[in-house]
Amino acid sequence: MKILCVLYDDPKDGMPSSYPINELPKIESYPDGQTLPSPKSIDFKPGELLGCVSGELGLRKFLEDNGHTLVVTSDKDGEGCQADIELKDADVVISQPFWPYYLTRAKMESAPNLKMAITAGIGSDHVDLQAAMDHKIDVMEVTFCNSRSVAEHIVMMIITLVRDYHNQHAIVKAGGWNIADAVKRSYDVEGMHIGTVAAGRIGLDALRKMKPFGTHLHYFDRHRLPESVEKELNLTFHDSVESMVKVCDVVTINCPLHPETEHMFNEDLINKMKRGAYIVNTARGKICDKDAIAAAIESGQLAGYAGDVWFPQPAPNDHIWRNMPHNGMTPHTSGTSLSAQARYAAGVREILECLFDGSKQREEYTIVANGELAGTGKHSYSKGDATGGSEEASKYKKAG
């Protein structure tokens, strides 16, 4: 088989010759009891860069030893890009949420051999799931591999946004020491009301991590949590997102992107939030209307916005979120720490081993199978397509 792997670029100064930490901490299982990825073996050292082109997800030896062809590229956007050319005779395409190869219906129809699309990470909205169902292309992702990584990123962003860390650090870097300038937008998170849109693996973990800060916790989800969990964390359930955002000082967005959640946070919903609230979005950029966010920051309806998800990705150089005030944006990195890379690389290999052996794939890794939403996909997604507008990614120009 031919496997096309679309990964982000290598570091500008080349692959590291050494790393700050020699060995990753060992994690035995996920909080819900799900086991970590368990391929028969791996050909990489956990803790090293695997998600970039030269890292190759540690797959080359495994694939070539078994008679398969691996093509790796970061060139994924615009007419005539390398990924589109290589896709035409590919059997499997692998992509990441952080550097998504937008697999549209037209691209699927250009690839008659395509059997499977694998997300090296979690979140498969860069794939036209409706087209995948129509063409019976299976879609897989490595569920839970980086959920806790993202939850850590959420906590970091909530604290740095509320405490206005970015402004304070900029003052130090500029050689300054004006304390009043440093603290005029800085608050304690203790006592604040924090709510998550969706309380799945990421959202619930983020709430757990915020509980020791003395916060009041809220959630909205179409699937209510068990009563025991609500009591344990003293959670307040809301049956609508509008009900929750009205009472929260911080809202963290953790739902998948699909047609029902696209532009959920528009001008109307943002105006229903408490004035001076904060939004942290590590889900998908397209869940928020980018212009409505920027306008709310400008008017003071929002005190700040942080996240690491954009639409499209990479974001055009003039994307309004890059330079709007009171933002704590990062490129899409929350789920691709070196720790997370080791897990999702192992998960991709496990999925490929099952494909080649003809053995059953994990239900939790399955998004689309046999022309239908299945497994995690049936629980988390809706039918339809959320890739519209992805061609804008070709406007990004590499700096330096």
C-alpha positions as CSV (number, residue, x, y, z in Angstrom):
1,M,0.0,0.0,0.0
2,K,1.0,3.6,-0.4
3,I,0.7,5.7,2.7
4,L,0.7,9.5,2.4
5,C,1.7,11.3,5.6
6,V,1.1,15.0,5.9
7,L,3.1,16.5,8.8
8,Y,4.3,20.0,9.9
9,D,7.6,21.4,8.9
10,D,10.9,20.6,10.7
11,P,12.4,23.2,13.1
12,K,14.0,26.1,11.2
13,D,17.4,25.2,12.6
14,G,17.1,21.5,11.9
15,M,16.2,18.5,14.1
16,P,17.4,18.7,17.7
17,S,20.6,16.9,18.5
18,S,19.5,16.6,22.1
19,Y,16.3,17.2,24.2
20,P,15.8,18.9,27.7
21,I,14.4,15.7,29.2
22,N,16.0,12.3,28.6
23,E,13.1,10.1,29.4
24,L,9.3,10.6,29.6
25,P,7.4,9.8,32.7
26,K,5.5,6.5,32.4
27,I,1.7,6.6,32.1
28,E,0.0,3.2,32.5
29,S,-3.6,4.1,31.4
30,Y,-6.1,6.9,30.9
31,P,-8.4,8.0,33.7
32,D,-11.4,6.2,32.2
33,G,-9.5,2.9,32.1
34,Q,-8.8,3.0,28.4
35,T,-5.4,1.6,27.6
36,L,-2.7,3.6,25.9
37,P,-1.9,2.8,22.3
38,S,-0.4,-0.7,22.1
39,P,1.3,-1.5,18.8
40,K,3.3,-4.7,18.6
41,S,6.5,-2.5,18.6
42,I,7.8,0.9,17.9
43,D,10.8,2.3,16.0
44,F,11.2,5.6,17.7
45,K,12.3,7.0,21.1
46,P,9.4,8.5,23.0
47,G,10.1,12.2,23.8
48,E,11.7,13.0,20.4
49,L,10.1,15.1,17.6
50,L,7.9,12.7,15.6
51,G,5.1,15.0,14.3
52,C,7.3,16.9,11.8
53,V,8.4,15.8,8.3
54,S,11.8,14.3,9.4
55,G,10.1,12.6,12.4
56,E,7.8,10.6,10.0
57,L,5.8,9.5,13.1
58,G,8.4,6.8,13.4
59,L,6.8,4.8,10.6
60,R,9.3,4.4,7.8
61,K,11.1,1.3,8.9
62,F,7.9,-0.5,9.9
63,L,6.2,0.3,6.6
64,E,9.1,-0.3,4.3
65,D,10.0,-3.6,6.1
66,N,6.5,-4.8,5.3
67,G,6.6,-3.8,1.6
68,H,4.6,-0.6,1.8
69,T,5.5,2.9,0.5
70,L,5.7,6.0,2.7
71,V,5.5,9.5,1.3
72,V,5.9,12.4,3.8
73,T,5.3,16.1,3.0
74,S,4.3,19.3,4.6
75,D,3.2,20.9,1.3
76,K,-0.6,20.6,1.6
77,D,-2.3,23.8,0.5
78,G,-3.0,25.4,-2.9
79,E,-3.4,24.1,-6.4
80,G,-0.7,21.6,-7.3
81,C,0.5,21.0,-3.8
82,Q,2.6,17.9,-3.2
83,A,-0.1,16.3,-1.0
84,D,-2.7,16.5,-3.7
85,I,-0.4,15.0,-6.2
86,E,0.6,12.1,-4.0
87,L,-3.0,11.5,-2.8
88,K,-4.1,10.4,-6.3
89,D,-2.7,6.9,-5.9
90,A,-2.6,6.6,-2.1
91,D,-4.3,3.9,-0.1
92,V,-4.1,5.7,3.3
93,V,-3.6,9.3,4.2
94,I,-2.4,10.4,7.6
95,S,-2.8,14.0,8.8
96,Q,-2.7,16.0,12.1
97,P,-5.1,18.5,13.5
98,F,-2.2,20.9,14.0
99,W,-1.3,20.9,10.3
100,P,-4.5,19.6,8.8
101,Y,-4.7,18.3,5.3
102,Y,-8.2,19.3,4.4
103,L,-9.6,16.1,2.8
104,T,-12.5,17.5,0.8
105,R,-15.0,15.5,-1.3
106,A,-13.1,16.6,-4.5
107,K,-9.9,15.3,-3.1
108,M,-11.4,12.0,-2.2
109,E,-12.9,11.6,-5.7
110,S,-9.4,12.2,-7.1
111,A,-8.1,9.2,-5.1
112,P,-9.8,6.0,-6.2
113,N,-7.6,3.7,-4.1
114,L,-8.2,5.6,-0.9
115,K,-9.4,3.3,1.9
116,M,-8.6,5.1,5.1
117,A,-7.9,8.6,6.6
118,I,-6.1,8.6,9.9
119,T,-5.9,11.5,12.3
120,A,-2.6,11.5,14.2
121,G,-4.3,13.1,17.2
122,I,-7.9,13.7,17.9
123,G,-10.5,15.7,16.0
124,S,-11.2,14.7,12.4
125,D,-13.2,17.7,11.2
126,H,-10.5,18.4,8.5
127,V,-12.0,15.4,6.8
128,D,-15.3,15.8,4.9
129,L,-17.0,13.1,7.0
130,Q,-20.1,13.1,4.8
131,A,-18.0,12.4,1.7
132,A,-16.0,9.8,3.6
133,M,-19.3,8.0,4.4
134,D,-20.5,8.3,0.8
135,H,-17.3,6.9,-0.6
136,K,-16.9,4.3,2.2
137,I,-13.5,5.6,3.3
138,D,-12.9,4.7,6.9
139,V,-11.8,7.5,9.2
140,M,-9.8,6.8,12.3
141,E,-8.2,8.9,15.1
142,V,-6.1,8.1,18.2
143,T,-8.8,8.9,20.8
144,F,-7.5,10.2,24.2
145,C,-3.9,10.2,23.1
146,N,-3.5,13.9,23.7
147,S,-6.7,14.9,25.6
148,R,-4.9,15.4,28.9
149,S,-2.2,17.4,27.1
150,V,-4.9,19.8,25.8
151,A,-6.5,20.0,29.3
152,E,-3.2,21.2,30.7
153,H,-3.0,23.8,27.9
154,I,-6.4,25.0,28.9
155,V,-5.4,25.5,32.5
156,M,-2.3,27.3,31.4
157,M,-4.3,29.6,29.2
158,I,-7.0,30.4,31.8
159,I,-4.4,31.3,34.4
160,T,-2.2,33.4,32.1
161,L,-5.2,35.2,30.6
162,V,-6.9,36.1,33.9
163,R,-3.6,37.1,35.5
164,D,-2.5,39.0,32.3
165,Y,0.8,37.2,32.2
166,H,1.5,38.0,28.6
167,N,1.5,41.7,29.3
168,Q,3.6,41.4,32.4
169,H,6.2,39.2,30.6
170,A,6.3,41.7,27.7
171,I,7.1,44.6,30.2
172,V,10.0,42.6,31.6
173,K,11.4,41.8,28.1
174,A,11.2,45.4,27.2
175,G,13.3,46.4,30.2
176,G,10.4,47.9,32.1
177,W,9.3,47.7,35.8
178,N,6.0,49.7,36.0
179,I,4.0,47.6,38.5
180,A,0.7,49.5,37.8
181,D,0.9,48.8,34.1
182,A,1.6,45.2,34.9
183,V,-1.4,44.6,37.1
184,K,-4.1,46.9,35.8
185,R,-5.8,43.9,34.1
186,S,-4.7,41.2,36.5
187,Y,-7.1,39.2,38.6
188,D,-7.3,36.1,40.7
189,V,-9.1,33.1,39.3
190,E,-10.2,32.0,42.7
191,G,-14.0,32.4,43.1
192,M,-14.6,32.7,39.4
193,H,-17.3,30.7,37.6
194,I,-15.7,28.5,34.9
195,G,-17.8,26.6,32.4
196,T,-17.0,24.2,29.6
197,V,-18.9,23.7,26.4
198,A,-18.8,19.9,26.3
199,A,-17.6,17.8,29.2
200,G,-16.0,14.9,27.4
201,R,-12.4,13.7,28.0
202,I,-10.9,17.2,27.6
203,G,-13.6,19.3,29.1
204,L,-14.1,17.2,32.2
205,D,-10.3,16.9,32.8
206,A,-10.0,20.7,32.5
207,L,-12.7,21.1,35.1
208,R,-11.0,18.6,37.4
209,K,-7.7,20.5,37.1
210,M,-9.4,23.8,37.9
211,K,-11.3,22.6,41.0
212,P,-8.3,23.1,43.4
213,F,-8.2,26.8,42.5
214,G,-11.4,27.4,44.4
215,T,-13.6,28.0,41.4
216,H,-17.3,27.3,40.7
217,L,-17.6,24.8,37.9
218,H,-20.3,24.6,35.2
219,Y,-20.9,22.5,32.0
220,F,-23.1,22.2,29.0
221,D,-23.2,19.0,27.1
222,R,-25.7,17.0,25.1
223,H,-24.8,14.0,27.2
224,R,-25.2,14.6,30.9
225,L,-22.5,13.4,33.2
226,P,-23.3,10.8,35.9
227,E,-24.7,12.2,39.2
228,S,-21.7,10.9,41.1
229,V,-19.3,13.0,38.9
230,E,-21.5,16.1,39.3
231,K,-21.5,15.7,43.1
232,E,-17.7,15.0,43.2
233,L,-16.8,18.2,41.5
234,N,-19.9,20.2,42.6
235,L,-20.8,20.8,38.9
236,T,-23.7,22.8,37.7
237,F,-25.3,21.3,34.6
238,H,-26.9,23.7,32.0
239,D,-29.3,22.4,29.3
240,S,-28.3,25.1,26.9
241,V,-25.1,26.9,26.1
242,E,-26.9,30.2,26.5
243,S,-27.8,29.4,30.1
244,M,-24.2,28.6,31.0
245,V,-22.4,31.6,29.3
246,K,-24.7,34.1,31.1
247,V,-23.2,33.1,34.5
248,C,-19.5,32.3,33.7
249,D,-16.4,34.4,34.0
250,V,-14.4,32.0,31.9
251,V,-15.8,29.8,29.1
252,T,-13.6,27.0,27.7
253,I,-14.7,25.4,24.4
254,N,-14.1,21.7,24.1
255,C,-16.7,20.4,21.7
256,P,-15.9,18.9,18.3
257,L,-16.4,20.9,15.1
258,H,-19.3,19.7,12.9
259,P,-22.1,21.5,11.1
260,E,-24.1,22.0,14.4
261,T,-21.2,23.7,16.2
262,E,-19.8,25.8,13.4
263,H,-19.8,29.5,14.4
264,M,-21.6,28.7,17.6
265,F,-19.9,31.6,19.3
266,N,-21.2,34.4,17.1
267,E,-22.1,38.0,17.9
268,D,-25.5,36.9,19.4
269,L,-24.1,34.3,21.8
270,I,-21.1,36.5,22.8
271,N,-23.5,39.3,23.7
272,K,-25.3,37.0,26.1
273,M,-22.1,36.4,28.1
274,K,-21.1,38.3,31.2
275,R,-19.4,41.5,30.2
276,G,-15.7,41.1,30.8
277,A,-15.7,37.3,30.5
278,Y,-12.9,35.3,28.9
279,I,-13.0,32.6,26.3
280,V,-10.4,29.8,25.9
281,N,-10.8,27.8,22.8
282,T,-8.6,24.7,22.2
283,A,-11.4,22.9,20.3
284,R,-11.6,24.2,16.8
285,G,-11.2,27.8,15.5
286,K,-14.3,27.6,13.3
287,I,-16.5,27.2,16.4
288,C,-16.0,30.9,16.9
289,D,-16.8,33.7,14.4
290,K,-13.4,35.3,14.2
291,D,-14.7,38.8,13.5
292,A,-17.3,38.6,16.3
293,I,-14.5,37.7,18.8
294,A,-12.3,40.6,17.7
295,A,-15.2,43.0,17.9
296,A,-16.1,41.8,21.4
297,I,-12.5,42.3,22.6
298,E,-12.5,45.8,21.1
299,S,-15.8,46.7,22.8
300,G,-14.9,45.2,26.2
301,Q,-17.6,42.6,26.0
302,L,-14.8,40.1,26.3
303,A,-11.8,40.8,28.5
304,G,-9.6,38.3,26.7
305,Y,-9.5,35.4,24.2
306,A,-6.9,32.6,24.2
307,G,-6.7,29.5,22.2
308,D,-4.5,27.5,19.9
309,V,-7.0,26.7,17.2
310,W,-7.6,28.7,14.1
311,F,-9.5,28.4,10.8
312,P,-8.0,27.6,8.5
313,Q,-4.6,26.2,9.6
314,P,-2.1,27.5,9.2
315,A,-3.8,30.8,9.7
316,P,-3.2,33.5,7.1
317,N,-0.5,36.0,8.2
318,D,-3.1,38.8,8.4
319,H,-5.6,36.7,10.5
320,I,-7.3,39.2,12.8
321,W,-6.6,37.1,15.9
322,R,-2.8,37.4,15.5
323,N,-2.7,41.1,16.6
324,M,-6.0,41.8,18.4
325,P,-5.4,43.1,22.0
326,H,-5.7,40.9,25.0
327,N,-5.2,37.6,23.2
328,G,-3.2,34.6,24.3
329,M,-3.0,32.7,21.1
330,T,-0.5,30.0,20.2
331,P,-0.1,28.0,17.0
332,H,-2.0,24.7,17.3
333,T,0.3,23.1,19.8
334,S,-1.8,22.0,22.8
335,G,-2.0,18.4,21.6
336,T,1.4,18.0,20.1
337,S,3.8,18.2,23.1
338,L,6.6,15.7,22.8
339,S,4.8,13.5,25.4
340,A,1.6,13.5,23.2
341,Q,3.5,12.8,20.0
342,A,4.8,9.5,21.4
343,R,1.2,8.4,22.1
344,Y,-0.3,9.4,18.9
345,A,2.6,8.0,16.8
346,A,2.1,4.7,18.6
347,G,-1.7,4.9,18.0
348,V,-1.2,5.5,14.3
349,R,1.0,2.5,14.1
350,E,-1.5,0.4,16.0
351,I,-4.3,1.4,13.5
352,L,-2.0,0.5,10.5
353,E,-1.2,-2.8,12.1
354,C,-4.9,-3.6,12.4
355,L,-5.5,-2.5,8.8
356,F,-2.7,-4.6,7.4
357,D,-3.7,-7.7,9.5
358,G,-7.4,-7.3,8.8
359,S,-8.0,-7.3,12.5
360,K,-10.7,-5.3,14.3
361,Q,-10.0,-1.6,15.0
362,R,-10.7,-0.2,18.4
363,E,-14.2,1.3,18.7
364,E,-12.8,4.3,20.5
365,Y,-10.5,5.1,17.5
366,T,-13.3,4.7,14.9
367,I,-15.0,7.8,13.4
368,V,-16.4,6.4,10.1
369,A,-16.6,2.8,9.2
370,N,-18.5,1.0,6.4
371,G,-20.1,4.2,5.2
372,E,-21.5,5.3,8.6
373,L,-20.5,7.3,11.7
374,A,-19.3,4.6,14.2
375,G,-17.6,4.3,17.5
376,T,-16.5,7.7,18.8
377,G,-17.7,9.3,15.6
378,K,-21.3,8.2,16.3
379,H,-21.1,9.7,19.8
380,S,-19.3,13.0,19.0
381,Y,-20.0,14.0,15.4
382,S,-23.0,14.7,13.1
383,K,-23.4,14.0,9.5
384,G,-22.2,16.8,7.1
385,D,-19.1,18.7,6.2
386,A,-17.2,21.4,8.1
387,T,-14.3,21.9,5.7
388,G,-15.8,24.8,3.7
389,G,-13.3,27.7,3.5
390,S,-10.3,25.6,4.0
391,E,-8.7,26.8,0.8
392,E,-7.9,30.0,2.7
393,A,-5.0,28.1,4.3
394,S,-3.0,28.6,1.1
395,K,-2.7,32.3,1.9
396,Y,-0.2,31.6,4.7
397,K,3.3,32.5,3.8
398,K,6.2,31.1,5.8
399,A,8.2,33.7,7.6
400,G,12.0,33.7,7.6
